[in-house]
């Protein structure tokens, strides 16, 4: 679980644009972040499986 202080710190506007930290909007996870969707890979997988992401479907062959 991400510390609340780090989530709040990442939400603030940084002094310089290069200091921006990408975090999952649901869990606050910094690694495995997918820019296009704004969530981590774990949450992305769950949302895709539930059909909550338009245009995304589970691959099976």
N, CA, C and O atoms as a Tripos MOL2 file, in Angstrom:
@<TRIPOS>MOLECULE
protein
  244   243    61     0     0
PROTEIN
NO_CHARGES

@<TRIPOS>ATOM
      1 N           0.8410   -1.1770    0.0000 N.3       1 UNK1
      2 CA          0.0000    0.0000    0.0000 C.3       1 UNK1
      3 C           0.8920    1.2480    0.0000 C.2       1 UNK1
      4 O           1.8610    1.3360    0.7540 O.2       1 UNK1
      5 N           0.5520    2.1800   -0.8370 N.am      2 UNK2
      6 CA          1.3300    3.3970   -0.9550 C.3       2 UNK2
      7 C           1.0500    4.3390    0.2030 C.2       2 UNK2
      8 O          -0.0910    4.4840    0.6430 O.2       2 UNK2
      9 N           2.1090    4.9780    0.6910 N.am      3 UNK3
     10 CA          1.9290    5.9480    1.7600 C.3       3 UNK3
     11 C           1.1270    7.1330    1.2490 C.2       3 UNK3
     12 O           1.3490    7.6130    0.1370 O.2       3 UNK3
     13 N           0.2090    7.5930    2.0580 N.am      4 UNK4
     14 CA         -0.6790    8.6990    1.6790 C.3       4 UNK4
     15 C           0.1070    9.9680    1.3460 C.2       4 UNK4
     16 O          -0.2800   10.7190    0.4500 O.2       4 UNK4
     17 N           1.2030   10.2080    2.0570 N.am      5 UNK5
     18 CA          2.0180   11.4000    1.8290 C.3       5 UNK5
     19 C           2.6090   11.4180    0.4210 C.2       5 UNK5
     20 O           2.6940   12.4760   -0.2020 O.2       5 UNK5
     21 N           3.0180   10.2530   -0.0850 N.am      6 UNK6
     22 CA          3.5970   10.1780   -1.4230 C.3       6 UNK6
     23 C           2.5450   10.4090   -2.5010 C.2       6 UNK6
     24 O           2.8450   10.9940   -3.5420 O.2       6 UNK6
     25 N           1.3240    9.9600   -2.2620 N.am      7 UNK7
     26 CA          0.2330   10.1780   -3.2230 C.3       7 UNK7
     27 C          -0.0900   11.6740   -3.2850 C.2       7 UNK7
     28 O          -0.2780   12.2270   -4.3680 O.2       7 UNK7
     29 N          -0.1540   12.3180   -2.1320 N.am      8 UNK8
     30 CA         -0.4470   13.7570   -2.0670 C.3       8 UNK8
     31 C           0.6800   14.5560   -2.7270 C.2       8 UNK8
     32 O           0.4260   15.5170   -3.4520 O.2       8 UNK8
     33 N           1.9240   14.1480   -2.4680 N.am      9 UNK9
     34 CA          3.0810   14.8320   -3.0430 C.3       9 UNK9
     35 C           3.0850   14.7140   -4.5670 C.2       9 UNK9
     36 O           3.4200   15.6740   -5.2610 O.2       9 UNK9
     37 N           2.7160   13.5530   -5.0860 N.am     10 UNK10
     38 CA          2.6840   13.3410   -6.5390 C.3      10 UNK10
     39 C           1.5480   14.1210   -7.1910 C.2      10 UNK10
     40 O           1.6360   14.4600   -8.3710 O.2      10 UNK10
     41 N           0.4950   14.4090   -6.4530 N.am     11 UNK11
     42 CA         -0.6550   15.1250   -6.9960 C.3      11 UNK11
     43 C          -0.3890   16.6220   -7.1430 C.2      11 UNK11
     44 O          -1.0240   17.2870   -7.9620 O.2      11 UNK11
     45 N           0.5470   17.1550   -6.3550 N.am     12 UNK12
     46 CA          0.8700   18.5840   -6.4340 C.3      12 UNK12
     47 C           1.5920   18.9170   -7.7340 C.2      12 UNK12
     48 O           2.2530   18.0640   -8.3270 O.2      12 UNK12
     49 N           1.4600   20.1580   -8.1670 N.am     13 UNK13
     50 CA          2.1570   20.6130   -9.3660 C.3      13 UNK13
     51 C           3.6260   20.8220   -9.0020 C.2      13 UNK13
     52 O           3.9260   21.5550   -8.0600 O.2      13 UNK13
     53 N           4.5540   20.1850   -9.7400 N.am     14 UNK14
     54 CA          5.9710   20.3300   -9.4100 C.3      14 UNK14
     55 C           6.5300   21.6920   -9.8400 C.2      14 UNK14
     56 O           5.9590   22.3780  -10.6880 O.2      14 UNK14
     57 N           7.6400   22.0530   -9.2430 N.am     15 UNK15
     58 CA          8.3070   23.3190   -9.5710 C.3      15 UNK15
     59 C           8.7830   23.3010  -11.0200 C.2      15 UNK15
     60 O           8.7040   24.3110  -11.7190 O.2      15 UNK15
     61 N           9.2730   22.1520  -11.4630 N.am     16 UNK16
     62 CA          9.7100   21.9590  -12.8400 C.3      16 UNK16
     63 C           8.9470   20.7740  -13.4230 C.2      16 UNK16
     64 O           8.6920   19.7920  -12.7250 O.2      16 UNK16
     65 N           8.5810   20.8670  -14.7040 N.am     17 UNK17
     66 CA          7.7310   19.8400  -15.3200 C.3      17 UNK17
     67 C           8.3830   18.4590  -15.3730 C.2      17 UNK17
     68 O           7.6790   17.4490  -15.4040 O.2      17 UNK17
     69 N           9.7120   18.3990  -15.3830 N.am     18 UNK18
     70 CA         10.3980   17.1070  -15.4530 C.3      18 UNK18
     71 C          10.3460   16.3420  -14.1370 C.2      18 UNK18
     72 O          10.6800   15.1580  -14.0990 O.2      18 UNK18
     73 N           9.9380   16.9910  -13.0720 N.am     19 UNK19
     74 CA          9.8500   16.3370  -11.7620 C.3      19 UNK19
     75 C           8.5190   15.6340  -11.5170 C.2      19 UNK19
     76 O           8.2990   15.0800  -10.4400 O.2      19 UNK19
     77 N           7.6390   15.6530  -12.4990 N.am     20 UNK20
     78 CA          6.3270   15.0270  -12.3370 C.3      20 UNK20
     79 C           6.4840   13.5190  -12.1450 C.2      20 UNK20
     80 O           7.2510   12.8740  -12.8600 O.2      20 UNK20
     81 N           5.7640   12.9690  -11.1900 N.am     21 UNK21
     82 CA          5.8170   11.5330  -10.9070 C.3      21 UNK21
     83 C           4.4960   10.9160  -11.3460 C.2      21 UNK21
     84 O           3.4320   11.3390  -10.8950 O.2      21 UNK21
     85 N           4.5570    9.9300  -12.2130 N.am     22 UNK22
     86 CA          3.3550    9.2360  -12.6650 C.3      22 UNK22
     87 C           2.9820    8.1580  -11.6630 C.2      22 UNK22
     88 O           3.7990    7.3030  -11.3210 O.2      22 UNK22
     89 N           1.7440    8.2050  -11.1950 N.am     23 UNK23
     90 CA          1.2390    7.2060  -10.2620 C.3      23 UNK23
     91 C          -0.1410    6.7650  -10.6960 C.2      23 UNK23
     92 O          -0.8870    7.5350  -11.3000 O.2      23 UNK23
     93 N          -0.4820    5.5240  -10.3880 N.am     24 UNK24
     94 CA         -1.8040    4.9870  -10.6860 C.3      24 UNK24
     95 C          -2.8510    5.8170   -9.9450 C.2      24 UNK24
     96 O          -2.6970    6.1080   -8.7590 O.2      24 UNK24
     97 N          -3.9110    6.1920  -10.6490 N.am     25 UNK25
     98 CA         -4.9440    7.0260  -10.0380 C.3      25 UNK25
     99 C          -5.7860    6.2640   -9.0190 C.2      25 UNK25
    100 O          -6.4600    6.8780   -8.1930 O.2      25 UNK25
    101 N          -5.7560    4.9350   -9.0700 N.am     26 UNK26
    102 CA         -6.5700    4.1270   -8.1510 C.3      26 UNK26
    103 C          -5.7520    3.6460   -6.9500 C.2      26 UNK26
    104 O          -6.1630    3.8200   -5.8030 O.2      26 UNK26
    105 N          -4.5930    3.0400   -7.2230 N.am     27 UNK27
    106 CA         -3.8000    2.4550   -6.1360 C.3      27 UNK27
    107 C          -2.6380    3.3250   -5.6850 C.2      27 UNK27
    108 O          -2.1640    3.1710   -4.5590 O.2      27 UNK27
    109 N          -2.1640    4.2390   -6.5330 N.am     28 UNK28
    110 CA         -1.0100    5.0660   -6.2000 C.3      28 UNK28
    111 C           0.3050    4.3990   -6.5330 C.2      28 UNK28
    112 O           1.3640    4.9010   -6.1570 O.2      28 UNK28
    113 N           0.2630    3.2840   -7.2260 N.am     29 UNK29
    114 CA          1.4630    2.5270   -7.5770 C.3      29 UNK29
    115 C           2.3010    3.2840   -8.6170 C.2      29 UNK29
    116 O           1.7640    3.6980   -9.6450 O.2      29 UNK29
    117 N           3.6310    3.4780   -8.3670 N.am     30 UNK30
    118 CA          4.4530    4.2210   -9.3160 C.3      30 UNK30
    119 C           5.0200    3.3840  -10.4630 C.2      30 UNK30
    120 O           5.3200    3.9250  -11.5270 O.2      30 UNK30
    121 N           5.1690    2.0930  -10.2660 N.am     31 UNK31
    122 CA          5.7540    1.2320  -11.3030 C.3      31 UNK31
    123 C           4.6720    0.5610  -12.1250 C.2      31 UNK31
    124 O           3.5680    0.3260  -11.6330 O.2      31 UNK31
    125 N           4.9840    0.2490  -13.3790 N.am     32 UNK32
    126 CA          4.0200   -0.4060  -14.2590 C.3      32 UNK32
    127 C           2.8860    0.5270  -14.6460 C.2      32 UNK32
    128 O           1.7600    0.0820  -14.8680 O.2      32 UNK32
    129 N           3.1790    1.8230  -14.7260 N.am     33 UNK33
    130 CA          2.1740    2.8440  -15.0150 C.3      33 UNK33
    131 C           1.9580    2.9450  -16.5240 C.2      33 UNK33
    132 O           2.9220    3.0060  -17.2880 O.2      33 UNK33
    133 N           0.7070    2.9640  -16.9510 N.am     34 UNK34
    134 CA          0.3690    3.0910  -18.3710 C.3      34 UNK34
    135 C          -0.1750    4.4940  -18.6080 C.2      34 UNK34
    136 O          -1.2760    4.8240  -18.1660 O.2      34 UNK34
    137 N           0.5980    5.3160  -19.3060 N.am     35 UNK35
    138 CA          0.2590    6.7310  -19.5020 C.3      35 UNK35
    139 C          -1.0990    6.9250  -20.1700 C.2      35 UNK35
    140 O          -1.8850    7.7800  -19.7610 O.2      35 UNK35
    141 N          -1.3650    6.1340  -21.1910 N.am     36 UNK36
    142 CA         -2.5890    6.3150  -21.9690 C.3      36 UNK36
    143 C          -3.8480    6.1660  -21.1150 C.2      36 UNK36
    144 O          -4.8580    6.8200  -21.3730 O.2      36 UNK36
    145 N          -3.7830    5.3110  -20.1070 N.am     37 UNK37
    146 CA         -4.9540    5.0260  -19.2870 C.3      37 UNK37
    147 C          -4.8680    5.6190  -17.8840 C.2      37 UNK37
    148 O          -5.8880    5.7360  -17.2040 O.2      37 UNK37
    149 N          -3.6750    5.9940  -17.4400 N.am     38 UNK38
    150 CA         -3.5120    6.6160  -16.1310 C.3      38 UNK38
    151 C          -3.5970    5.6590  -14.9610 C.2      38 UNK38
    152 O          -3.8180    6.0790  -13.8250 O.2      38 UNK38
    153 N          -3.4190    4.3580  -15.2340 N.am     39 UNK39
    154 CA         -3.4770    3.3500  -14.1720 C.3      39 UNK39
    155 C          -2.2900    2.3970  -14.3010 C.2      39 UNK39
    156 O          -1.5990    2.3850  -15.3200 O.2      39 UNK39
    157 N          -2.0640    1.6010  -13.2600 N.am     40 UNK40
    158 CA         -0.9880    0.6180  -13.2960 C.3      40 UNK40
    159 C          -1.4220   -0.6020  -14.1010 C.2      40 UNK40
    160 O          -2.6010   -0.7720  -14.4100 O.2      40 UNK40
    161 N          -0.4620   -1.4360  -14.4300 N.am     41 UNK41
    162 CA         -0.7340   -2.6190  -15.2600 C.3      41 UNK41
    163 C          -1.7110   -3.5800  -14.5830 C.2      41 UNK41
    164 O          -2.4880   -4.2540  -15.2600 O.2      41 UNK41
    165 N          -1.6760   -3.6450  -13.2670 N.am     42 UNK42
    166 CA         -2.5470   -4.5610  -12.5250 C.3      42 UNK42
    167 C          -3.9980   -4.1030  -12.6090 C.2      42 UNK42
    168 O          -4.8920   -4.9030  -12.8870 O.2      42 UNK42
    169 N          -4.2260   -2.8270  -12.3710 N.am     43 UNK43
    170 CA         -5.5740   -2.2690  -12.4430 C.3      43 UNK43
    171 C          -6.0670   -2.2800  -13.8890 C.2      43 UNK43
    172 O          -7.2460   -2.5250  -14.1430 O.2      43 UNK43
    173 N          -5.1650   -2.0170  -14.8340 N.am     44 UNK44
    174 CA         -5.5300   -2.0470  -16.2560 C.3      44 UNK44
    175 C          -6.0880   -3.4210  -16.6240 C.2      44 UNK44
    176 O          -7.1030   -3.5270  -17.3130 O.2      44 UNK44
    177 N          -5.4170   -4.4580  -16.1600 N.am     45 UNK45
    178 CA         -5.8400   -5.8260  -16.4600 C.3      45 UNK45
    179 C          -7.2230   -6.1220  -15.8820 C.2      45 UNK45
    180 O          -8.0590   -6.7430  -16.5390 O.2      45 UNK45
    181 N          -7.4570   -5.6720  -14.6480 N.am     46 UNK46
    182 CA         -8.7540   -5.8810  -14.0030 C.3      46 UNK46
    183 C          -9.8680   -5.1360  -14.7340 C.2      46 UNK46
    184 O         -10.9390   -5.6940  -14.9740 O.2      46 UNK46
    185 N          -9.6180   -3.8790  -15.0870 N.am     47 UNK47
    186 CA        -10.6220   -3.0770  -15.7830 C.3      47 UNK47
    187 C         -10.9180   -3.6420  -17.1790 C.2      47 UNK47
    188 O         -12.0660   -3.6360  -17.6230 O.2      47 UNK47
    189 N          -9.8850   -4.1260  -17.8600 N.am     48 UNK48
    190 CA        -10.0700   -4.7050  -19.1930 C.3      48 UNK48
    191 C         -10.8920   -5.9910  -19.1020 C.2      48 UNK48
    192 O         -11.7480   -6.2460  -19.9500 O.2      48 UNK48
    193 N         -10.6330   -6.7950  -18.0810 N.am     49 UNK49
    194 CA        -11.3670   -8.0500  -17.9100 C.3      49 UNK49
    195 C         -12.8420   -7.7970  -17.6170 C.2      49 UNK49
    196 O         -13.7110   -8.5500  -18.0560 O.2      49 UNK49
    197 N         -13.1170   -6.7140  -16.8620 N.am     50 UNK50
    198 CA        -14.4980   -6.3730  -16.5250 C.3      50 UNK50
    199 C         -15.2180   -5.6420  -17.6500 C.2      50 UNK50
    200 O         -16.4250   -5.4130  -17.5730 O.2      50 UNK50
    201 N         -14.4700   -5.2700  -18.7120 N.am     51 UNK51
    202 CA        -15.0700   -4.5760  -19.8480 C.3      51 UNK51
    203 C         -15.2970   -3.0970  -19.6110 C.2      51 UNK51
    204 O         -16.1480   -2.4910  -20.2630 O.2      51 UNK51
    205 N         -14.5550   -2.5060  -18.6920 N.am     52 UNK52
    206 CA        -14.7440   -1.0960  -18.3580 C.3      52 UNK52
    207 C         -13.8540   -0.1660  -19.1840 C.2      52 UNK52
    208 O         -13.9600    1.0550  -19.0650 O.2      52 UNK52
    209 N         -12.9740   -0.7310  -20.0220 N.am     53 UNK53
    210 CA        -12.1450    0.0700  -20.9060 C.3      53 UNK53
    211 C         -12.6320   -0.1310  -22.3410 C.2      53 UNK53
    212 O         -12.5050   -1.2280  -22.8850 O.2      53 UNK53
    213 N         -13.1830    0.9060  -22.9570 N.am     54 UNK54
    214 CA        -13.7070    0.7510  -24.3230 C.3      54 UNK54
    215 C         -12.5900    0.4440  -25.3230 C.2      54 UNK54
    216 O         -11.5290    1.0660  -25.2980 O.2      54 UNK54
    217 N         -12.8490   -0.5200  -26.1950 N.am     55 UNK55
    218 CA        -11.8940   -0.8740  -27.2310 C.3      55 UNK55
    219 C         -10.8280   -1.8640  -26.8050 C.2      55 UNK55
    220 O          -9.9840   -2.2410  -27.6170 O.2      55 UNK55
    221 N         -10.8450   -2.2930  -25.5580 N.am     56 UNK56
    222 CA         -9.8560   -3.2410  -25.0420 C.3      56 UNK56
    223 C         -10.5580   -4.5570  -24.7540 C.2      56 UNK56
    224 O         -11.5920   -4.5880  -24.0860 O.2      56 UNK56
    225 N          -9.9870   -5.6500  -25.2640 N.am     57 UNK57
    226 CA        -10.5260   -6.9670  -24.9150 C.3      57 UNK57
    227 C          -9.3860   -7.9380  -24.6930 C.2      57 UNK57
    228 O          -8.2970   -7.7760  -25.2430 O.2      57 UNK57
    229 N          -9.6430   -8.9240  -23.9030 N.am     58 UNK58
    230 CA         -8.6470   -9.9160  -23.5410 C.3      58 UNK58
    231 C          -8.2830  -10.7590  -24.7550 C.2      58 UNK58
    232 O          -9.1540  -11.2510  -25.4720 O.2      58 UNK58
    233 N          -6.9920  -10.9150  -24.9690 N.am     59 UNK59
    234 CA         -6.5300  -11.7240  -26.0950 C.3      59 UNK59
    235 C          -6.5960  -13.2010  -25.7450 C.2      59 UNK59
    236 O          -6.2110  -13.6070  -24.6480 O.2      59 UNK59
    237 N          -7.0790  -13.9870  -26.6690 N.am     60 UNK60
    238 CA         -7.0480  -15.4420  -26.4900 C.3      60 UNK60
    239 C          -6.9620  -16.0800  -27.8790 C.2      60 UNK60
    240 O          -7.7200  -15.7310  -28.7840 O.2      60 UNK60
    241 N          -6.0390  -17.0070  -28.0300 N.am     61 UNK61
    242 CA         -5.8680  -17.6620  -29.3220 C.3      61 UNK61
    243 C          -5.5160  -19.1030  -29.1600 C.2      61 UNK61
    244 O          -5.3350  -19.8100  -30.1520 O.2      61 UNK61
@<TRIPOS>BOND
     1     1     2 1
     2     2     3 1
     3     3     4 2
     4     3     5 am
     5     5     6 1
     6     6     7 1
     7     7     8 2
     8     7     9 am
     9     9    10 1
    10    10    11 1
    11    11    12 2
    12    11    13 am
    13    13    14 1
    14    14    15 1
    15    15    16 2
    16    15    17 am
    17    17    18 1
    18    18    19 1
    19    19    20 2
    20    19    21 am
    21    21    22 1
    22    22    23 1
    23    23    24 2
    24    23    25 am
    25    25    26 1
    26    26    27 1
    27    27    28 2
    28    27    29 am
    29    29    30 1
    30    30    31 1
    31    31    32 2
    32    31    33 am
    33    33    34 1
    34    34    35 1
    35    35    36 2
    36    35    37 am
    37    37    38 1
    38    38    39 1
    39    39    40 2
    40    39    41 am
    41    41    42 1
    42    42    43 1
    43    43    44 2
    44    43    45 am
    45    45    46 1
    46    46    47 1
    47    47    48 2
    48    47    49 am
    49    49    50 1
    50    50    51 1
    51    51    52 2
    52    51    53 am
    53    53    54 1
    54    54    55 1
    55    55    56 2
    56    55    57 am
    57    57    58 1
    58    58    59 1
    59    59    60 2
    60    59    61 am
    61    61    62 1
    62    62    63 1
    63    63    64 2
    64    63    65 am
    65    65    66 1
    66    66    67 1
    67    67    68 2
    68    67    69 am
    69    69    70 1
    70    70    71 1
    71    71    72 2
    72    71    73 am
    73    73    74 1
    74    74    75 1
    75    75    76 2
    76    75    77 am
    77    77    78 1
    78    78    79 1
    79    79    80 2
    80    79    81 am
    81    81    82 1
    82    82    83 1
    83    83    84 2
    84    83    85 am
    85    85    86 1
    86    86    87 1
    87    87    88 2
    88    87    89 am
    89    89    90 1
    90    90    91 1
    91    91    92 2
    92    91    93 am
    93    93    94 1
    94    94    95 1
    95    95    96 2
    96    95    97 am
    97    97    98 1
    98    98    99 1
    99    99   100 2
   100    99   101 am
   101   101   102 1
   102   102   103 1
   103   103   104 2
   104   103   105 am
   105   105   106 1
   106   106   107 1
   107   107   108 2
   108   107   109 am
   109   109   110 1
   110   110   111 1
   111   111   112 2
   112   111   113 am
   113   113   114 1
   114   114   115 1
   115   115   116 2
   116   115   117 am
   117   117   118 1
   118   118   119 1
   119   119   120 2
   120   119   121 am
   121   121   122 1
   122   122   123 1
   123   123   124 2
   124   123   125 am
   125   125   126 1
   126   126   127 1
   127   127   128 2
   128   127   129 am
   129   129   130 1
   130   130   131 1
   131   131   132 2
   132   131   133 am
   133   133   134 1
   134   134   135 1
   135   135   136 2
   136   135   137 am
   137   137   138 1
   138   138   139 1
   139   139   140 2
   140   139   141 am
   141   141   142 1
   142   142   143 1
   143   143   144 2
   144   143   145 am
   145   145   146 1
   146   146   147 1
   147   147   148 2
   148   147   149 am
   149   149   150 1
   150   150   151 1
   151   151   152 2
   152   151   153 am
   153   153   154 1
   154   154   155 1
   155   155   156 2
   156   155   157 am
   157   157   158 1
   158   158   159 1
   159   159   160 2
   160   159   161 am
   161   161   162 1
   162   162   163 1
   163   163   164 2
   164   163   165 am
   165   165   166 1
   166   166   167 1
   167   167   168 2
   168   167   169 am
   169   169   170 1
   170   170   171 1
   171   171   172 2
   172   171   173 am
   173   173   174 1
   174   174   175 1
   175   175   176 2
   176   175   177 am
   177   177   178 1
   178   178   179 1
   179   179   180 2
   180   179   181 am
   181   181   182 1
   182   182   183 1
   183   183   184 2
   184   183   185 am
   185   185   186 1
   186   186   187 1
   187   187   188 2
   188   187   189 am
   189   189   190 1
   190   190   191 1
   191   191   192 2
   192   191   193 am
   193   193   194 1
   194   194   195 1
   195   195   196 2
   196   195   197 am
   197   197   198 1
   198   198   199 1
   199   199   200 2
   200   199   201 am
   201   201   202 1
   202   202   203 1
   203   203   204 2
   204   203   205 am
   205   205   206 1
   206   206   207 1
   207   207   208 2
   208   207   209 am
   209   209   210 1
   210   210   211 1
   211   211   212 2
   212   211   213 am
   213   213   214 1
   214   214   215 1
   215   215   216 2
   216   215   217 am
   217   217   218 1
   218   218   219 1
   219   219   220 2
   220   219   221 am
   221   221   222 1
   222   222   223 1
   223   223   224 2
   224   223   225 am
   225   225   226 1
   226   226   227 1
   227   227   228 2
   228   227   229 am
   229   229   230 1
   230   230   231 1
   231   231   232 2
   232   231   233 am
   233   233   234 1
   234   234   235 1
   235   235   236 2
   236   235   237 am
   237   237   238 1
   238   238   239 1
   239   239   240 2
   240   239   241 am
   241   241   242 1
   242   242   243 1
   243   243   244 2
@<TRIPOS>SUBSTRUCTURE
     1 UNK1         2 RESIDUE 1 A UNK
     2 UNK2         6 RESIDUE 1 A UNK
     3 UNK3        10 RESIDUE 1 A UNK
     4 UNK4        14 RESIDUE 1 A UNK
     5 UNK5        18 RESIDUE 1 A UNK
     6 UNK6        22 RESIDUE 1 A UNK
     7 UNK7        26 RESIDUE 1 A UNK
     8 UNK8        30 RESIDUE 1 A UNK
     9 UNK9        34 RESIDUE 1 A UNK
    10 UNK10       38 RESIDUE 1 A UNK
    11 UNK11       42 RESIDUE 1 A UNK
    12 UNK12       46 RESIDUE 1 A UNK
    13 UNK13       50 RESIDUE 1 A UNK
    14 UNK14       54 RESIDUE 1 A UNK
    15 UNK15       58 RESIDUE 1 A UNK
    16 UNK16       62 RESIDUE 1 A UNK
    17 UNK17       66 RESIDUE 1 A UNK
    18 UNK18       70 RESIDUE 1 A UNK
    19 UNK19       74 RESIDUE 1 A UNK
    20 UNK20       78 RESIDUE 1 A UNK
    21 UNK21       82 RESIDUE 1 A UNK
    22 UNK22       86 RESIDUE 1 A UNK
    23 UNK23       90 RESIDUE 1 A UNK
    24 UNK24       94 RESIDUE 1 A UNK
    25 UNK25       98 RESIDUE 1 A UNK
    26 UNK26      102 RESIDUE 1 A UNK
    27 UNK27      106 RESIDUE 1 A UNK
    28 UNK28      110 RESIDUE 1 A UNK
    29 UNK29      114 RESIDUE 1 A UNK
    30 UNK30      118 RESIDUE 1 A UNK
    31 UNK31      122 RESIDUE 1 A UNK
    32 UNK32      126 RESIDUE 1 A UNK
    33 UNK33      130 RESIDUE 1 A UNK
    34 UNK34      134 RESIDUE 1 A UNK
    35 UNK35      138 RESIDUE 1 A UNK
    36 UNK36      142 RESIDUE 1 A UNK
    37 UNK37      146 RESIDUE 1 A UNK
    38 UNK38      150 RESIDUE 1 A UNK
    39 UNK39      154 RESIDUE 1 A UNK
    40 UNK40      158 RESIDUE 1 A UNK
    41 UNK41      162 RESIDUE 1 A UNK
    42 UNK42      166 RESIDUE 1 A UNK
    43 UNK43      170 RESIDUE 1 A UNK
    44 UNK44      174 RESIDUE 1 A UNK
    45 UNK45      178 RESIDUE 1 A UNK
    46 UNK46      182 RESIDUE 1 A UNK
    47 UNK47      186 RESIDUE 1 A UNK
    48 UNK48      190 RESIDUE 1 A UNK
    49 UNK49      194 RESIDUE 1 A UNK
    50 UNK50      198 RESIDUE 1 A UNK
    51 UNK51      202 RESIDUE 1 A UNK
    52 UNK52      206 RESIDUE 1 A UNK
    53 UNK53      210 RESIDUE 1 A UNK
    54 UNK54      214 RESIDUE 1 A UNK
    55 UNK55      218 RESIDUE 1 A UNK
    56 UNK56      222 RESIDUE 1 A UNK
    57 UNK57      226 RESIDUE 1 A UNK
    58 UNK58      230 RESIDUE 1 A UNK
    59 UNK59      234 RESIDUE 1 A UNK
    60 UNK60      238 RESIDUE 1 A UNK
    61 UNK61      242 RESIDUE 1 A UNK
